[in-house]
Amino acid sequence: MPIDTVDKEHFTGGKTEGGITSSYATDDGVQLKVAYSFMGSIYDDAEQKQALEAMAQDTLTMGPKVQEFQDKFAAYHKVKHAFACTNCTTAMHVGTQIFDIQPGDEVITTPNTFVATSLGILKEGGVPVFADIDPKTFNIDPEQVVKKITPKTKAIYVVHYGGLMVDMDPIMEIAKNNNLLVLEDCAHAVGASYKGRFAGSIGDFGAFSFHSLKNITTCGEGGMITTNHDEFCHGIQNLRCMSNNHSWGEQGKAWDFGDKCHMEKTDDIQYWMPAHFDVIPHKGHWGSNYRMNEIQAAVGIAQMDKLPMLTAKRREIGHKITAALLGVDGIETVYEPEDRIHVFHLYTLCMDEKKLGCSRDEFMQCLYQEEGIQTILHYQPTFHFTGLRRMGYDPNQCPKATEFFYKREMNLPMHPRLTDEDIEAMATGIKNTVAKMKKRHCK
């Protein structure tokens, strides 16, 4: 049966090892009407059937199910190549290596994103450079990107925040004019589109997430790489699988491991000779084990079959929330430009502290404790994390992103199992909180 009661029956409180990556449950006694669910999709018999079929195979990782999932994903998003991997973070690390980011190379990105967007850059010794956001879309502002370009700039990493794609045409024009590469962080944007083109199909490299919160999920974790560059394919395959090169040696060279272990390549080589794979770094970058297993991929196949339905449900719910809150003074609903298809991974509600006479945190506290609606926050500006502050990042850069996170935004519960009753409860709770704040502070 579909998972349609996870909010009320499974929100039992308590801490888990995964922390904020697995639950926002608390033991504070608040009676919730709508909790923030960590299951972003719908599972039923289709996922179970696919998983059981995969379990019956001889190959349980990087086998036929992975290939089928990759093919389905590429066809849906209209890209030439798709490569499954462990998660979006590892996908972006591979992208950073494919772009050959070297120590000191600068990569312009947004501060309004999960820290993973910058981690791949930092791991390769690159320097994340933060450009401020458009306060209406919450995405990176192309005009701010131009201001950040220096002779050290090598790439631009955009993030399609909340399921709304970045204004990609000016980004790609900037990249073309400055000989820069573009990575699309599509963690929120499976199935999203911009002027008829899908997320992950416009930049040089796309990275997707199938975490349990996402619009489709492969058993809680998973990722996908997309590209239209044929020349990237060998490197991607090499880097997501421990620098594993399936050819025999390097350019047919002889193997020489000492006096007794010398073998020369022959035309009649067998699959075991001298070992069934070689290990060769790609442009000096060593690979890792970022493989997806067959059960995850099998579930992904079922999820891809549901993607049009899941997207339609999210869009319907998002538009209903917007309609229910239109005209509420001091509240800003989600903006969706006419040239884009928003897939509502997040529903980001913004408030005006001046109009309501209260802080964003006070508003959230009232909405949670008195109205039973649990909201969360995405995202603290990356340069405010301790690790980056210790590196000397200016905490006052990107004032629009800072104001957005600390003063304006909150994320409402959003998943395809929300009912009309849930939507009504959220809208009523928000309206009641607005009235309470004005009564308490705007006298």
C-alpha positions as CSV (number, residue, x, y, z in Angstrom):
1,M,0.0,0.0,0.0
2,P,1.1,3.6,-0.6
3,I,2.8,5.3,2.3
4,D,0.1,7.9,3.0
5,T,0.1,8.2,6.8
6,V,3.8,8.7,7.6
7,D,3.3,12.2,9.1
8,K,0.9,11.3,11.8
9,E,1.7,7.7,12.6
10,H,5.5,7.6,12.2
11,F,6.4,11.0,13.7
12,T,7.3,9.4,17.0
13,G,10.1,11.7,18.2
14,G,13.6,10.7,19.4
15,K,17.0,11.3,17.9
16,T,18.6,9.2,15.1
17,E,22.2,8.9,14.1
18,G,21.4,10.7,10.8
19,G,20.4,13.9,12.6
20,I,19.0,16.4,10.3
21,T,19.5,14.1,7.3
22,S,17.0,11.6,8.6
23,S,14.5,13.3,10.9
24,Y,13.2,16.5,12.5
25,A,11.3,14.6,15.1
26,T,11.4,16.0,18.7
27,D,10.2,14.9,22.1
28,D,8.9,18.3,23.2
29,G,5.3,17.4,23.5
30,V,4.0,19.6,20.7
31,Q,0.8,18.1,19.1
32,L,1.4,18.4,15.4
33,K,-1.3,18.8,12.8
34,V,1.2,18.7,9.9
35,A,4.7,17.4,10.5
36,Y,7.7,17.8,8.2
37,S,8.0,14.4,6.6
38,F,11.3,12.9,5.6
39,M,9.7,10.7,2.9
40,G,9.4,12.8,-0.3
41,S,7.9,10.3,-2.6
42,I,5.3,7.4,-2.7
43,Y,6.3,3.7,-2.5
44,D,3.9,0.9,-3.3
45,D,4.0,-2.6,-4.8
46,A,5.9,-1.4,-7.8
47,E,9.0,-0.6,-5.8
48,Q,8.7,-3.8,-3.8
49,K,8.4,-5.9,-6.9
50,Q,11.4,-4.2,-8.5
51,A,13.5,-4.6,-5.4
52,L,12.7,-8.3,-5.1
53,E,13.6,-8.9,-8.7
54,A,17.0,-7.2,-8.1
55,M,17.6,-9.4,-5.0
56,A,17.2,-12.5,-7.1
57,Q,20.0,-11.5,-9.5
58,D,23.6,-12.7,-9.4
59,T,24.9,-9.2,-9.7
60,L,23.9,-6.8,-6.9
61,T,25.8,-3.7,-7.8
62,M,26.3,-1.8,-11.1
63,G,24.5,-4.4,-13.1
64,P,21.5,-4.4,-15.5
65,K,19.1,-2.5,-13.2
66,V,21.6,0.3,-12.9
67,Q,21.9,0.5,-16.7
68,E,18.1,0.5,-17.1
69,F,17.7,3.2,-14.5
70,Q,20.4,5.3,-16.2
71,D,18.8,4.9,-19.6
72,K,15.3,5.9,-18.3
73,F,16.7,8.9,-16.5
74,A,18.7,10.1,-19.6
75,A,15.7,9.7,-21.9
76,Y,13.4,11.6,-19.5
77,H,15.7,14.5,-19.0
78,K,16.8,14.5,-22.7
79,V,20.5,14.1,-22.1
80,K,23.0,11.9,-23.9
81,H,24.5,10.3,-20.9
82,A,23.5,9.4,-17.3
83,F,25.6,7.7,-14.6
84,A,24.1,6.5,-11.3
85,C,26.1,7.0,-8.2
86,T,25.8,7.0,-4.4
87,N,24.4,10.5,-3.9
88,C,24.5,14.1,-5.2
89,T,27.5,15.0,-3.1
90,T,29.7,12.3,-4.7
91,A,28.2,13.2,-8.1
92,M,29.4,16.8,-7.7
93,H,32.8,15.6,-6.5
94,V,33.2,13.6,-9.7
95,G,32.1,16.7,-11.6
96,T,34.8,18.8,-9.9
97,Q,37.4,16.3,-10.8
98,I,36.1,16.1,-14.4
99,F,36.4,19.9,-14.6
100,D,40.0,19.4,-13.3
101,I,39.6,21.9,-10.5
102,Q,43.1,22.4,-9.1
103,P,44.3,24.0,-5.9
104,G,43.6,27.8,-6.1
105,D,41.1,27.5,-8.9
106,E,38.0,29.6,-8.1
107,V,34.4,28.3,-8.6
108,I,31.5,30.7,-8.3
109,T,28.5,29.3,-6.6
110,T,25.5,30.2,-4.4
111,P,25.5,30.4,-0.6
112,N,21.9,29.3,-0.5
113,T,22.4,25.6,-0.8
114,F,23.3,22.5,1.2
115,V,27.0,22.6,2.1
116,A,27.6,19.7,-0.3
117,T,27.7,22.1,-3.2
118,S,31.0,23.5,-2.0
119,L,32.5,20.3,-0.5
120,G,33.7,18.8,-3.8
121,I,35.4,22.1,-4.6
122,L,37.1,22.2,-1.2
123,K,38.2,18.6,-1.4
124,E,40.1,19.3,-4.6
125,G,41.7,22.4,-3.2
126,G,39.5,24.8,-5.1
127,V,38.1,28.0,-3.7
128,P,34.3,28.5,-3.6
129,V,33.4,32.1,-4.4
130,F,29.9,33.1,-3.4
131,A,27.5,35.2,-5.5
132,D,24.4,36.6,-4.0
133,I,20.8,35.4,-4.8
134,D,17.8,36.8,-6.5
135,P,15.5,37.6,-3.6
136,K,12.4,36.5,-5.6
137,T,13.6,33.1,-6.9
138,F,16.2,32.4,-4.2
139,N,18.5,31.3,-6.9
140,I,22.0,32.6,-7.8
141,D,21.7,36.0,-9.6
142,P,23.5,36.1,-12.9
143,E,24.3,39.8,-12.4
144,Q,26.1,38.9,-9.2
145,V,28.0,36.1,-10.9
146,V,29.6,38.5,-13.4
147,K,30.9,40.6,-10.6
148,K,32.8,37.7,-9.0
149,I,34.8,36.6,-12.1
150,T,38.6,36.8,-11.8
151,P,41.5,35.4,-13.8
152,K,41.3,32.4,-11.4
153,T,37.7,31.6,-12.1
154,K,37.3,28.2,-13.7
155,A,33.6,27.2,-13.3
156,I,30.2,28.2,-12.1
157,Y,28.1,25.9,-10.0
158,V,24.4,26.7,-10.0
159,V,21.7,25.2,-7.7
160,H,18.1,25.0,-8.7
161,Y,16.7,25.9,-5.3
162,G,13.5,24.3,-4.2
163,G,12.7,22.8,-7.6
164,L,12.8,26.1,-9.6
165,M,15.5,26.3,-12.2
166,V,18.1,29.1,-12.3
167,D,17.8,31.6,-15.1
168,M,20.2,29.5,-17.3
169,D,20.5,31.5,-20.5
170,P,22.5,34.4,-19.0
171,I,24.5,31.9,-16.9
172,M,25.5,30.0,-20.1
173,E,26.3,33.2,-21.9
174,I,28.5,34.4,-19.0
175,A,30.3,31.0,-19.1
176,K,30.8,31.1,-22.9
177,N,32.2,34.6,-22.8
178,N,34.6,33.8,-20.1
179,N,35.5,30.2,-21.1
180,L,34.0,28.7,-17.9
181,L,32.4,25.3,-17.2
182,V,28.9,25.0,-15.7
183,L,27.8,22.4,-13.2
184,E,24.1,22.2,-12.4
185,D,23.3,21.0,-8.8
186,C,19.9,19.5,-9.5
187,A,19.4,17.9,-6.1
188,H,16.0,19.6,-5.8
189,A,15.1,19.6,-9.5
190,V,14.4,16.1,-10.9
191,G,11.9,16.8,-13.7
192,A,12.1,20.6,-13.5
193,S,12.4,22.5,-16.7
194,Y,13.5,25.9,-18.1
195,K,12.2,27.1,-21.5
196,G,11.4,23.5,-22.4
197,R,14.8,22.2,-21.3
198,F,15.2,19.9,-18.4
199,A,17.5,20.3,-15.3
200,G,20.8,18.7,-15.9
201,S,20.7,19.1,-19.7
202,I,21.9,22.7,-20.1
203,G,25.2,23.0,-18.3
204,D,28.2,20.9,-18.9
205,F,27.5,18.5,-16.0
206,G,24.4,17.8,-13.9
207,A,24.2,16.2,-10.4
208,F,21.0,14.8,-8.9
209,S,20.0,13.5,-5.5
210,F,17.7,10.7,-4.5
211,H,17.8,11.2,-0.8
212,S,14.7,10.3,1.1
213,L,13.5,13.9,1.1
214,K,13.7,14.3,-2.7
215,N,11.0,14.1,-5.3
216,I,12.1,10.5,-6.1
217,T,14.2,8.4,-3.8
218,T,16.2,5.2,-4.2
219,C,15.8,3.7,-0.7
220,G,16.9,6.9,1.1
221,E,20.2,7.6,-0.8
222,G,21.4,7.8,-4.4
223,G,22.5,10.1,-7.1
224,M,22.8,10.6,-10.8
225,I,25.3,12.4,-13.1
226,T,24.2,13.8,-16.5
227,T,26.1,15.2,-19.4
228,N,26.0,15.8,-23.1
229,H,29.8,15.7,-23.4
230,D,31.0,12.4,-24.9
231,E,34.5,13.3,-23.8
232,F,33.5,13.3,-20.1
233,C,32.2,9.7,-20.1
234,H,35.4,7.7,-19.7
235,G,36.5,10.0,-16.8
236,I,33.1,9.8,-15.1
237,Q,33.1,6.0,-15.2
238,N,36.7,5.9,-14.0
239,L,36.2,8.3,-11.1
240,R,33.0,6.8,-9.7
241,C,34.6,3.4,-9.5
242,M,38.1,3.7,-7.9
243,S,40.0,4.8,-11.0
244,N,39.1,1.5,-12.4
245,N,40.1,1.2,-16.1
246,H,38.7,-1.9,-17.7
247,S,41.3,-1.9,-20.5
248,W,44.5,-4.0,-20.3
249,G,47.3,-1.7,-19.2
250,E,47.9,1.8,-20.5
251,Q,47.9,2.1,-24.3
252,G,49.0,-1.6,-24.7
253,K,52.2,-1.1,-22.7
254,A,53.9,-4.2,-21.2
255,W,53.4,-4.9,-17.5
256,D,56.5,-5.3,-15.5
257,F,56.3,-6.2,-11.8
258,G,59.8,-7.6,-11.3
259,D,61.9,-10.5,-12.3
260,K,59.3,-13.2,-12.2
261,C,56.1,-11.3,-13.0
262,H,56.6,-9.9,-16.5
263,M,54.0,-10.3,-19.1
264,E,53.5,-8.7,-22.5
265,K,50.2,-7.9,-24.1
266,T,49.1,-10.2,-26.8
267,D,46.1,-10.2,-29.2
268,D,44.7,-13.3,-27.5
269,I,44.4,-11.8,-24.0
270,Q,41.8,-13.3,-21.6
271,Y,39.6,-11.4,-19.2
272,W,41.8,-12.5,-16.2
273,M,45.1,-11.4,-17.7
274,P,47.0,-10.0,-15.9
275,A,44.2,-8.8,-13.7
276,H,40.6,-8.1,-14.6
277,F,41.1,-4.3,-14.3
278,D,43.7,-1.6,-14.1
279,V,43.9,1.5,-11.8
280,I,44.7,4.8,-13.6
281,P,43.9,8.3,-12.2
282,H,42.0,10.6,-14.4
283,K,44.0,13.8,-15.1
284,G,45.8,13.2,-11.8
285,H,42.5,12.8,-9.8
286,W,42.0,9.5,-8.0
287,G,38.5,7.9,-8.1
288,S,36.4,6.6,-5.3
289,N,33.8,3.9,-4.7
290,Y,30.6,5.9,-5.7
291,R,28.7,2.9,-7.2
292,M,25.0,2.5,-6.9
293,N,23.6,-1.0,-6.0
294,E,21.0,-2.9,-8.0
295,I,18.3,-2.7,-5.4
296,Q,18.5,1.1,-5.3
297,A,18.5,1.2,-9.1
298,A,15.5,-1.1,-9.3
299,V,13.5,1.2,-7.0
300,G,14.7,4.1,-9.1
301,I,13.2,2.5,-12.2
302,A,9.8,2.3,-10.5
303,Q,10.2,5.8,-9.3
304,M,10.9,7.1,-12.8
305,D,7.7,5.5,-14.0
306,K,5.9,7.5,-11.3
307,L,7.8,10.8,-11.8
308,P,5.1,12.5,-14.0
309,M,2.5,11.6,-11.4
310,L,4.7,12.7,-8.5
311,T,5.5,16.0,-10.2
312,A,1.9,16.6,-11.0
313,K,0.9,16.0,-7.3
314,R,3.6,18.3,-6.0
315,R,2.6,21.1,-8.4
316,E,-1.0,20.7,-7.5
317,I,-0.3,20.9,-3.8
318,G,2.1,23.8,-4.3
319,H,-0.4,25.8,-6.3
320,K,-3.2,25.1,-3.7
321,I,-1.0,26.4,-0.9
322,T,-0.3,29.5,-2.9
323,A,-4.0,30.1,-3.7
324,A,-4.9,29.6,0.0
325,L,-2.4,32.2,1.1
326,L,-2.8,34.9,-1.6
327,G,-3.6,38.3,-0.2
328,V,-2.4,37.5,3.4
329,D,-0.6,40.6,4.4
330,G,3.0,40.1,5.4
331,I,3.3,36.7,3.6
332,E,5.0,36.0,0.3
333,T,4.1,32.8,-1.6
334,V,6.3,30.9,-4.0
335,Y,7.1,32.6,-7.3
336,E,7.0,30.6,-10.5
337,P,8.1,32.4,-13.7
338,E,6.1,31.6,-16.8
339,D,9.2,30.1,-18.6
340,R,9.8,27.4,-15.9
341,I,8.2,24.3,-14.5
342,H,8.6,24.4,-10.7
343,V,8.6,20.9,-9.2
344,F,8.1,22.1,-5.6
345,H,10.7,20.0,-3.9
346,L,10.4,22.8,-1.3
347,Y,7.5,25.2,-0.6
348,T,9.4,28.2,0.7
349,L,7.2,30.7,2.5
350,C,8.6,34.1,3.2
351,M,7.4,36.7,5.7
352,D,7.9,40.4,6.1
353,E,9.1,41.2,9.7
354,K,8.2,44.8,9.4
355,K,4.6,44.2,8.4
356,L,4.1,41.5,11.0
357,G,6.0,43.2,13.7
358,C,7.9,40.1,14.8
359,S,11.0,38.1,13.9
360,R,10.9,35.1,11.6
361,D,11.9,32.8,14.5
362,E,9.0,34.1,16.6
363,F,6.6,33.5,13.8
364,M,7.9,29.9,13.3
365,Q,7.7,29.3,17.1
366,C,4.1,30.3,17.2
367,L,3.2,28.4,14.0
368,Y,4.8,25.3,15.5
369,Q,3.8,25.4,19.2
370,E,0.4,27.0,18.9
371,E,-0.8,25.9,15.5
372,G,0.9,22.5,15.1
373,I,2.6,23.2,11.8
374,Q,6.2,22.2,11.6
375,T,8.5,24.3,9.4
376,I,12.2,24.0,8.8
377,L,14.9,26.2,7.2
378,H,17.0,25.9,4.0
379,Y,19.8,27.1,3.9
380,Q,22.2,28.9,6.2
381,P,24.7,30.7,4.0
382,T,27.6,28.3,3.4
383,F,30.3,30.9,4.4
384,H,28.7,31.1,7.9
385,F,29.7,27.5,8.7
386,T,32.6,27.3,11.2
387,G,34.9,25.6,8.7
388,L,34.6,28.3,6.2
389,R,34.7,31.1,8.7
390,R,38.1,29.7,9.9
391,M,39.2,30.0,6.3
392,G,38.6,33.7,6.4
393,Y,35.4,34.1,4.5
394,D,33.7,37.4,5.0
395,P,30.5,36.8,7.0
396,N,28.9,39.9,5.6
397,Q,29.1,39.1,1.9
398,C,25.9,38.2,0.0
399,P,23.5,40.3,2.2
400,K,20.4,39.1,0.3
401,A,21.1,35.4,1.0
402,T,21.8,36.3,4.7
403,E,18.5,38.2,5.0
404,F,16.7,35.4,3.3
405,F,17.9,32.8,5.7
406,Y,17.8,34.6,9.0
407,K,14.8,37.0,8.5
408,R,12.5,35.9,5.7
409,E,12.2,32.2,4.9
410,M,10.7,29.0,6.2
411,N,9.9,25.7,4.4
412,L,6.4,24.3,4.8
413,P,5.8,20.5,4.8
414,M,5.9,19.4,1.1
415,H,5.5,15.9,-0.3
416,P,3.0,14.3,-2.7
417,R,1.0,12.6,0.1
418,L,-0.3,15.8,1.6
419,T,-4.1,16.0,1.6
420,D,-6.5,18.9,1.2
421,E,-7.0,18.7,4.9
422,D,-3.3,19.1,5.5
423,I,-3.2,22.1,3.1
424,E,-6.2,23.7,4.9
425,A,-4.5,23.1,8.3
426,M,-1.3,24.8,7.1
427,A,-3.1,27.7,5.5
428,T,-5.3,28.2,8.6
429,G,-2.3,27.9,10.9
430,I,-0.3,30.5,8.9
431,K,-3.3,32.9,8.9
432,N,-3.9,32.5,12.6
433,T,-0.2,33.1,13.3
434,V,-0.2,36.3,11.2
435,A,-3.3,37.5,13.1
436,K,-1.6,36.7,16.5
437,M,1.6,38.4,15.6
438,K,-0.1,41.6,14.5
439,K,-2.3,41.6,17.6
440,R,0.7,41.1,19.9
441,H,3.1,43.5,18.1
442,C,1.3,45.9,15.8
443,K,-0.7,48.0,18.2
